[in-house]
C-alpha cells in the first residue's frame, strides 16, 4: 500500500477550490480531528459544537467557514461547506493499494469468460462461464463471479464477495468484504401443508458509482430485477429483498432491513436499523429516522420516525403498562362522553 506523502497548502487550496489564509508552503501529510491533530495535519470545523476545540487545535491548517477565521490559531482554508471540502480532502490522502494487473495463478477462470487485459484478479478467485469484467476493475482474493455476470469498468471488489449468476455491475462500483449480491429472494407459497419455493428468475443491477458495505445482502428479483440506482451508498449488514428499487443517490445505513418489492425514491435516507415492510412506495427525499419501521407507503418528502424515545428502565416499564391500558381507558372515556351527552340532552327541570 502506498500513499502520497505531502502537499503544500497552496496545492491543497487549488485542488479543493478554497481560499487560503496563511503559509502557502506549509506541508500537510495527513488529516486529523481538531482535538487530536498534530503538526503537519489538516483538520476541519463543520459542527459549531466543536468551535471550542478550534482555538486549541494543534493542526497545521483547518478548513472552516469565513465567520470562524478570527478564532483560528493556525492556517485556514475558507470553505462555504467545510464538511464537503473535508470529504474532497480525504481523496488526496486515501491509501493507494498496490495491485498486480493480471490473473493470479491460483484463480480459476472459465474459458468463455471475457477479462480485460487491465483487470486485476487476486488469489483463489472463481470466474464462471460467460462472465465479463471490464477495464481497470479489481477482483480481490476469494471472490466468486457467477455465470453470466457483468462487471463494469473500474469496479473494486474486496475479498470474499459473491456475485450470483447474471448480476450486472455498472462502472465504478465498490463492494466490501463478505457481501452477497444476487442470492435468492425469500419467496414461498403455502399449499395448505408446506411452503413451496418460488424460484427467483430475475437478477440484480447495481448502477454506476454504487458502494456496498461489508456483509450486505441484496436479493435477486423473482421475475423483474432488483435495481440499485446511480450513486446509491449502502452501509454494512443491510438486507434488501427481492424486486426492490432504490432510487439514485439514496443512502441506506447499517443494519437496515427492507422487505421485498419496496420502491424507494431518489435522495432518500434510511437511518440505521430502520426497516420497511414489503410492497410499499417511499417518495423521493424521504428521511427515515434510525430504528423506525415504515409500515405503509410514504408519498410526500420529509422526515419520518416511529418507535419510542429512550428513557430510564423504571419509567419505560410504567409507560409500557400504561400503553397496555390505553384501549380500556379509551372505552371508559367514550362511555363517559356518551353519559355526559345523554345528560345534556335531558330537559332542564327549571
Order of alpha helices (4+ residues) and beta strands (2+ residues): beta-alpha-beta-beta-beta-beta-alpha-beta-beta-alpha-beta-beta-beta-beta-beta-beta-beta-beta-beta-beta-beta-beta-beta-beta-beta-beta-beta-beta-beta-beta-beta-beta-beta-beta-beta-beta-beta-beta-beta-beta-beta-beta-alpha
